[in-house]
Structures are given as C-alpha cells and as structure tokens.
C-alpha cells in the first residue's frame, strides 16, 4: 500500500545487468535480484527506508552478505542517535547470509543503514518486517527474476537461510516455461525433473510442513506452438508430467493446472488480465 520507499547514497542498485550473475557474489545471494552493494564503501554511503503510517511489526530483520573484507554498518531508526544504532559486522572468512534484527518499539518514519568503515565491501538484500502479535491474515513473499530458469534459481546460495526466516505455511512454485524454450535453453524432461527434486529437497529440509502448490504456467503463444500445432504455445507436455510426478512423490504437495481451470490461455487475454504479451 505504498507504505515503503527506498533511496540510497553511494550504494549501487543490484537490480539490472546483475540480475543473472548466478555465480558471482554478491548477486548469487539475492533471491529476486534486488539489493544494494558497494566494493569500497565510504562513511557517506547510506540506504534510507522511508515508511508511511503505522507498520505492524514487532521486529525488523536486515539480510546482508557475510564476506571477506566485509565492513561494518549501522542499522536503526533516524530518531535514534547514530552511536546507539545496531552495529553490524559483515566481515567473515567465508561467504554467507547474515541476519541482523532490531526491535520495533520506536519505529520512526525513516530506517537508516549506513556504512561505518571506509574501503570495505557491503551488500544488503532487504528487510523483513515481522509481527509476532499477528495471528491472522496473509503475508506474501514473491521471489522472481525475469527470464530465469529453475536450474539457475537452484544455483543461488543460502536459500535455506531465507526459507528459515520466512518460514512459509504455503509455497507456490510457478516456473519452467523458460526451461522449455526451443533453440535457446530447452532442457530435457529428465533434467527438468532433476532440478525440481533439488528445489523440493532444499525447501523440505528447512520447511518440512509447508504446503507446496506446483503450478502449471500459462501457455503463451508468443513462444510458438509445439509439434502438435495445438495453438497453446510452447510448453513441453513432458514437463507437465514431471510436475504431476513431483507433486505425487512428495507429501503435502499439490499440482495445479491453471490453464485447464481457466479453460484456455485466451481467457487471460480476453479478460484483460495480461500485464504484457507473456505475464498474467
């Protein structure tokens, strides 16, 4: 509801050309490609998180990269003196995700993350507002990257750390269309199944009780038609069977055929539900 806006001084936006640097730190620790980073911080580097109205939260978590040559940063509210804000040391012999947490009894209109050590590396991946008093309602977390494949997502580091902190009740996996693109990135059904197993096993190891909905993507004709020429767009039917098999193989997992429920792909077009030529 537009209660949050972010600005920064000195840090670089992670979103953009860095989006698919799956094997490079700090980018491969960001689930959705977002974040801010610097390889040589100065004491004038700031990230400002501006809030509007009362945000229900008992604590706020900051996700950051632990790394060699990592620097120190201060994390807190603008109404709190800089010296009294939480000091976060991101230096570590190995790479990993760190989580810093502050209580929320005095939420101000601005949250500040500032570098505290010149010439050091820093990377931040976002905030999580946690309301321990909340016993009803829905909190949604959406991780997506344009043009990504499941096997690329599986290259991301430290995903179990995010899963453990989010601790979802329900998970939707809607992916696989890019994996099926002919003449570019298409992988076999067996390879796709292997990637599905990797994803499911990582999630289950951290969140064994989460209910998983494996979603059949929409059949966009922009990808061309399959060999049968059924006009539904390129989506390998072997992939559909993989989704069904995975849902059957794991407890508390469900396969959901969205195009079949809707009737056909054109339903999204004629109903003006499309954001562009591809995405509902």
N, C-alpha and C positions, 0 to 999 in steps of 0.2 A: 504493500500500500504506500510505496514511496516514502517509507519512514527512514530509509538509509541512503546516504550518498557518500561517495569516496573521492578524495582528491589526494594528491601527493606532491612532494617537492624532492627532487633528487633521485628518487627511485624510478626504475624502468618498468613499464607495463609488461607483464608476461604474455598477455593475450596478443595474438597476431602471428607474426612469422615464426614465433617459437612454438606454436600450437602443436606441431607434430615432431618435435625433437624428443622422441620417446626414449632415447638412450643417453641424454645429456642432462646433468644436473645444472640448474635447479628444476628444469622443466619436467623431468620424468617423476617428480614427486607431487605434481599437481593433477588431481583427478579430472578437472574440467579445463585445464589450460589457463586458468586465471591465477593472478598473484602479482607481487611486486618484488623486484630484486635489484641488487647492486653488487658489483665486484670490487668496489672501492668506496665504501661509504665515507661520508663526511658528517660532521656533527650537525650539519644543516639539513640532513635528509629526514623527511617526515612523511608519514601516512596519516591522513585525517579521515576518521569515520564520523560523519555528521548524522545525528539522529533527530527525529522529529516526533514529538509526543511521547507517551509512556510506553516503552517496550517492555513487555512482561518477561523478565529474566531474573534469575537468582544469581547467575554467574555467566561470565563470558570467557570463552576459550579462544586462544590465538594459536593457529598452526604455523610452525616455522620449520626451516631446514637446519638440522644439526650438520655441521660440515667442518672440514679442515679450514683453518684461517677464518672461521666464523667470528663475528664481532658481537658486542653487547648491544642490547636495545632496551629502551624503556617503554612500558606498556601500562596505560592508565587513562584517567579522565583529565580533561582540561581544567577542571576545578580542583584537582589535586596537584600540589606542588611537584615539580619535576623530580626533585630529590626523593619524594615519597612514592613515586610510581614503581611498579614491579620492574626489577632489573632482570632481563633475560639474557643469559649467556648462551649463544648458539655455537660456540666452539666445540668441536668433537673430533676425535681421531678418525671416525668413520661417518659416512653419510646416514641420515635417518630423519624421521619426522619427530619433532618435539611439540609438546603441547603446554602452553602457559595458560594459567587461569587466574582471573580476578573475580572477587565477589561483586555483587551489584546492589549494594545498599544505597549508593550515591551516584547513580547514573546521571551523567551530565549530557549536555547537548553535543558534546564532541569527545570522541575517544582518540587518543594520540598514540602512535607507535613511532618512536624516533631513534635514530642511530646514536650510539653513545661512544663509539670508538672509531676514529678515522682510519682509513686504509684497510678496512676489513670487509668480508663478504657477509651479505644478509639476504635472506629470501623469506617471504611470508605468503601464505596460501589462503588466508581468510579467517573470519571469525565465526564462532558458533555461539548463538545465544541459547542458554539452557534455562528452562523454567522448571525447577524441581517441585513447584507447587501445582503445576498443571496436571490435571488428571483426566482431561477430556480434550477433544479437538484433534486436529491433524497438523503435523509439522512435515513439510515436504522438502526433500533434498534432491536436486537434479544435477547429475554429472553427465555432461555430454560434450563431444568435440565434433565439429563439422568434418565430414569425410573420413571418419575414423573406422577402423576395423576392430573386431573383437581381439584378434591376436596382438594388435597394437596396444589396446587397453590393458591387456594382460602383461605387457612389458612395464607398466607403471610400477614404481616402487612404493612400499609401505602402505598399500591399500588396506591391509588388515587393521592398521592403526586408525584409519578413518572409519572403517566399519565398526570398530570397537567403541569409538566415541559417539558416532551417530546412533549405534545400537538400534537398527530399524526393526519394527514389527512386520513390515511388509516391503517387499522389494519387487520392482518391475524391471525386467531385462528386455529392452527393445533394441535389438541390434542384429546385423547380419546382411543387410541389403548391400552395403559397400563391399563386404566379403565376396559377394556373388557377382560383382561387376565383370562382365565378359571383356577379354582382351586387355584388362588392366590389372586387377588384383584378385580375380576369382581363385578361390582355393577349393579343393575337393571337399565333398561332404564329410569324409573321414577326418580331414584336417579341421574342418569347422567343428565337428563333434569333439575333437581333442581340445580345442580352445574353450568350448562350452564346459567341459569337465574341469579344466583349470580354473575357470571363473567360479563355478559352483563349489569346488573344493575349498577355494580361498574364502569364500563367503561363509560356508558351512563351518569351517574351522573356528571362525570368530563369532558368528551369529547362528548357532545351530537351530534356534527356534523360529527364525524369521520365515514367514510365508513368502514363497517366490512365485511370481507370475511371469512365465516366459511368453512374451508377446510376439505374435506373427506380424511383421511390418506390413505397411501398406504397399500395394503393387503399383508403383508409379510407372506409367507408360514411357516416361522420359528415359528410362533405362533400356528401352527397346523391348521386343517381345521374345519369348522363348521359342524353342524349336517347334513347339506345337502350334504356335501362332494364335494363342487364345486371347491375345489382346490385353492380358492382365499385367503386362510388364514383366521385366526380367526378375524373377525370384525363384531360384532353383527349388524345385519340388523336393529334391533330396534334403535340402536344408530344413524344409518344413517337417520332414520325418525325423530329422535329428532333434528338433525342438520337442516334438512329441515324445521321442525316446528318452530324452534327458528328463523331461517332466515326470515320466513314469519311473525312472530309475532312482529318483531322489524323493525322500519323504517330504511332505508339506510343500510340494511344487506342483504348479498347475499350468497347463498350456492354454493360451487364449488366442483364438483366431479372430482378430479384429476385422479383417476384410470380410470374412464369412458372416460375422454377426451384423455388420453394416449392410450386407447384401452384395455390394461390389465396390470397386475403387471409385467409380464415378459418383457415388453417394457423397464423398467428401468434396468433390469438385462442384457438383450441382447445389450443394448446401452451403457453398461459400465458406468451407471450413479450412481452406488451404492458406498457409502463410506465404507460399511461393509455389513453384512448379513441383516441389518434392514433398514438402513437410506439412501435414495437417496442423 
